[in-house]
Amino acid sequence: MRTFQQRMEQYAALAVEVGVNVQPGQKLCVIAPIAAAEFVREIVKHAYRIGSTYVHVDWSDEDVTRARLEHSPEAGLSVYPTWIADGRVQMAEDGAAFLWVDAGDPDLLNGIDAVRIGTMTKAQQNALQAFRKYTLNNECAWSIVAVPTQAWANKVFPEQAEAERVQALWEAIFAAVRVDAEDPVAAWRGHADNLRAKAGRLNEQKYSELRYRSASTGTDVTIGLPEGHVWVSAGTQSKQGSTFIPNMPTEEVFTSPHRMRINGKVVSSKPLSYNGNLIDRFSITFAEGRISAFAAEQGEDALRQLIETDDGSHYLGEIALVPYHSPISDTNVTFYNTLFDENAACHLAIGFAFPFCLEGGLQLSKEEQSARGLNQSLAHVDFMIGTADLEIDGVREDGSLDPVFRNGNWAF
């Protein structure tokens, strides 16, 4: 049996070799909180071992973030250093890969005015627009992984003794990212093949829209698909030609909808951790693509700030299919972290669409992408709507229906 240290090292190796797939001679930028320092050091060591020429770590600290939001003058929240944004662009231009390590406290910003959080978030989003095109267009390899902190573990496992919670969350993460497989790399390759087969089946059908129904929550929505849409799964190719996996774990097959062809109501099935606040038990109604109404029992101000980020945040940019009986869902653990919870349930995303989810989309201007139905926004935030009774039908151009999901799982 492998020790904890061996498994953490294996996880770091997976993040470097499978997640961003660092190549000999390539640079790596790691963006992480100081709470993840031990794991980040393993990432750095492994990246150098396999030939990375330079690893830069961009550190952050949650307590510093909260202090800024509590005490900064209003004008200070609109500041984001241009040298940080320019540095990321420069590394992307140099062919670097980017690895985000998440170790967030879901309740970090409880009690902070949602408007102040929104001001700071929007300033960062605006400053990083030039850099974001590199990840949005897959011009560089990038991935996101996560490691536990005490605050996060306290939220996920409150019923356990406090001293056992972090280890319990480590074990859940190890299982979700297949570290415990006999050969984790082979397990990931097989998993990616299975997801690609699902995406291939959907791409063959060329549905004009999808219809979602869930009696348990009240979700009842029809989502139009743009002509030439492409379903995508694990394993994406960068401009440099290397294959990378943007999210670890991943259980989804996804595409981008037509921003103007969404009608009906969706109801959340899991809490959404957004900007240090939880948004829970919420519903969103769409009319001709635009959000026309919303409500939340918890975190409604945070949801409002998300929707009001810009005009594009009133529309959807992603639809993702995840079976109810996925490995993460079957743990019956709510992670209060979108990286994991989105891979336990079908989900949608408010905000920008992916150009690579449209045939020829990467060669189109933003105006041409919009004309084809893709959404443009500073935001992109996933929220979960999958349930055990979710039914999804694919609608062909002639109006005939094809079962895609039944009882929350794939129908094929």
N, C-alpha and C positions, 0 to 999 in steps of 0.2 A: 504494500500500500504506500502510495506517495505521501510525503509529509506536506504540511500546509505550505511551507516555503517552496517546495518543489512545484506544487500546484500554482502558486502565485507566479513563479517564474515561467511556468508553462502558459499561463494566461497572458503574461507580458509578451511572450514569444508569439502567441497567436495574434495579439493586437498588432505586432510589428510585421509578422510574416504573412498573415492572412488578412487582417483588417486593412492596413494601408499597403502591405506588400512592398516594403522598402527594398530597393534594388542596390547592389554594390555601387558605390560612388554617388548615391543620392543623399540629399539633405532631408532632415526630418524636423518639423516644428511640433512640439507637444504643448498643448494649451490645457492647463490643469490647476486646480486649487492646491494650496500647500497641505491640505488635509490628506492628499493622495501622494505625498512625497515618497513614501517607501515604495509604492508600486511604480511611480514614475522613474525612480532610480533603476528599477529592473528593466523598464522599457529602454532607457538610455543605454544601459550596458548591453542589452541584446541588439539594439540597433547598430552600435559600434562593432559588435562581434560579427555581424553579417555584412559589414562593409560600408555603413553610412559614413560619409566624410565629415558631417557636422550635425549635431543634434542641439537645437535651441529649445529651451523650456520657458514658456511664457506663464509665469505664476500669477495666481490671484488668491484672494483671501475673503471668505464670506463675512467675517466680522468687520473687515475694512469696508466692504460694500454696504453693510447695514449702517455703519457709523456715518458714511457719506450721506445715505438717504435720511438719516435722522437729523443730521446737523448742518449739512451743506446749505448755503443760501440757494434760493430757487434758480438763480442764473447759473450756479455752478453745476447743476444737474444736466445742463445742456452741453457740457464740455466733454469731448472725447479726443484724446491726443492724436493728432494726425500722424505723428511718427510711428504709432503702433499700427495704424491702418496701412501706412506706406511700407512698413517693414514686412507685413504679411504679403503685400502685393509683390515686393521684391523677392521674397523667398519663393512665392508661387512662380514668378518669372524665371527663377533659377531652377525650376523643376522639383522643388521640395514637396514632400508629402506632409499632410497635416493630420494629427491625431489629437482629438479632444478626450480628456478624461473627466468624467462627471462624478462628483461626490457630494451632491447638494443636499442641504437640509430642506425638506418640503415646506417647513413652517418658518423658514429663515426671516421672512419679511412680514410676518403677522403684525398687524397694528400700524404698518407704514401706509401712509396715504397712497392710494392706487394711482392718483394723478402724478405724484412725484416719481413713483416707479416707472410710470409710462413715459415721463419726460426723459429720464435717464436711458431707458431702453431704446427709445426712438433716436436719441442722439448717437448711440452706439450703432444702431442699424443703418443710419444715414452715413456715418463715417466709414463703415465697412462695405458699402455698396460695391465699390470697385473690386475689392477682394472677393466678395461673394460670387461674382460671376465665374471665378475659377472653380469653385465647388459646384455651383449650380449647373455649369456646363461641362462638368467632369474634365476640366482642363488640368486638374491635378488629382492625385489619389488622396482620399480623406476617409476618416472613420471616427466613430464615437464608441467608447467603452465606459464602464463605470465601476467604482469600487466603494465599499461601505465606509460610513463614518458613524460615530456613536449617535449623533442626532438623527440621521436617516434610519439607522437600525432601531432606535427607540420608537419611531413612527410605525415601522413595518411589523415589529414583533413586541408589542407592549405587554403581551401576556407572559413572556419569558423573563427569567431573572436578568437584570440589567447587564451583568457581567457576561452573559451568554449571547446577547443580541447581535453584536457585531459578527461573531463567528457564524451565527445562524444565517445572517445576510450574506456573508462570504460563501457559505455552502450553497445557498440559493442561486447566487450569481455563477459560481463554478458550474452548477448543473445547467443553467440557462445557456451558457456559452460553450458547453460541451467539453470543458476542461477534463471532466471525469471520464470521458470516453477513453478506451484503450489506446486509440490513435486519434487525438483531437483533430489533427490536420485532415486525415482521411474522412473523419466524421463530418467535417465542414464541407469537404468536397462533395460527399454524397448528398448532404442536405441541400447544397446549392443546386445540384442536378435535379433534385425533386421539385424545388421551387421553379426552376427554369421550365420544367415540363408543364406545370400549371400555367405559367405565363404563356407558353407556346400554344396551349389549348385555347386560351382566351383570345390570343392574337389571331388564331384561325377563324374565330367566329365573327369578328368585326361587328360587335353589337352597336346599335345606335344609342342605347341607354340601358341603365340598370334600375330595377325597381326593388326597393328595400321595404320589408314589413316585419315588425316585431310586436306581437300582441302584449308581451310582458312590460314593455316600456312605452309603447305608443309611437315608436318610430314608424313613419309612413312617408317615404320620399322617393321621388324619381329623379335620377341624375343622368343628364345627357352626356354623351361622349363625343369629342370632336372627330371629324373625319380624319383618318390617318393616325388615330391614337395608338400608342404602343404600351403594352403591359410589360413591366420590368420586375425583376426579382433580384435575389442576392447575386453578387458578382457583376461589377460594372467595370468597363475598361476606360482608363484614363487616356488623355491625349498622347502620353508617352508610350501607350500600348500595354501597360501592366494592368492586371485585373485586381480590383480591390472590393471590399465589402463595407459599405458606408456605416452600417449599424451592426454591432455585435452585442446582443443577439439580434437575429432577424428571422421572422416567420412569415413575412408579408409578400404578396404580389400586388403591385400598385401601378396606377396610371394617373394622369391628370384629366379632370372633367372639362366639359365646355362650361365656362364661367356663367353664361347666360341661360343655361338650360337645366336649372335645378329648382324643383318645386316640391314643397311639403315640409314636414317637421321631423327633426331628429332629436333623440333623447339620449343623454350620456348613460353609459353603463359602468363607468369607473370614474374616480376622481381625476381631475387634471391638475398637475403641479405646474404652475406657471409663474415665473418671476418671484419665487419664494412664497407664493400663496397657493392655497388649494381652492379650486373651483369644483363644486360637487353638486350632483342632482340638478343638472341644468338641461335646458332645451333650447333649440335654435330653429326658427322657421324661415324658409326661403320662398321668395316669389320672383320668378324669372331670374334666378341665380343670386339675387341680392338678399342678404339677411334682412328680414322685415320685422322680426320680433325675437326676443330672447328673454330668458329668466333663469335664475339660479338660486337654490336654497342656501348655498354657501359661496362666497366669493363673487357675487354679481358685479361689484365694482371692478374687480380685476378682469372679469369677462368683458365688461364694457370697454375698458381701456384697450384690451386686445382688439376688439372689433373696430374701435375708433382709431387704430394706429394710422390708417390712411384709407383712401377709397377702396383699394384692392383687398383690404382686410375685411370687407363686407361680403367677400365671395370665397369660394373654395378653390384650392389649388392641387389637392390630392385626394384620391380615394384608394383605400388599401383593403385587401381581402386577407383575413387571418382566420383560420378555423377555430371554433370555440374549444375544441380539444387539441390545442397546441401544447407543447411541453411546458410553456410558462403558465398558460391558463390552468393546466391540470394540477399545478402546485397549490391552487386556491390561495395564492398569496397576492395581495394588492401591494405593489411596490411603491406607489406614490412617486413614480419616476416614469416619464413617458417612454424612455428608451426601452423599458421592460413592459410596461402596461400596454403600449401600442402593439406589442407582439404577443399579446394575450387576447386580442379582440379586433374585429374589423374596426377601422377608424377612418376618419376624414381629417383634412387639414385646412384650416383657415389660412389664406394668404397666397403666396406666390406658387405658380405651377412650375413643373420641370420641363424645360425645352426638349430634353432627350426622350420624353414620353410622347413625342409627336414625330412622325416620319419627316426627316429633314429639318426638324425643329432647331437644331444647333446652328444651322446655316441661315436662319431667319433673323431679321431685326426684331426688336421688341414690338414694334408696331405690326409687323407681319405675324408674329406669334399671337398677339392680341386679336388680330383679324381672324385667326384660325380658332379662337376660343380660349387660349391660355390666359390665365390670370397673372397680373403683375402687382407686387406688393413688397413692402419692407419686411412683412411678417411671414412666418410659416410655422404654425402651431398645430400639432396633431391632437385629436381628442377621440375617445373611444365610444363606439356605439354597438359593438358586437354583443350578442346574447345567445343563450342556448336555444331560443326559438326563432332566431333571425332567419328569414327567407329572402333570397335574392334571385330575381329572374333577369336574364339577359333578354333584351328586346331587339329583334332584328328589324331591318328596314321595312319589311312587309308587315310588321306588327306581331309576328309570331313570337312566342315566349320559349325560353330555354332555361331549365333550372340550373342555377349556378351554386347556390347554397340552399340546403335544407336542414332544419333543426340545428342551425348555427355552424354547419360544417360543409365542406365541399360536396357537391352533388355528382361529381365525376372524378 
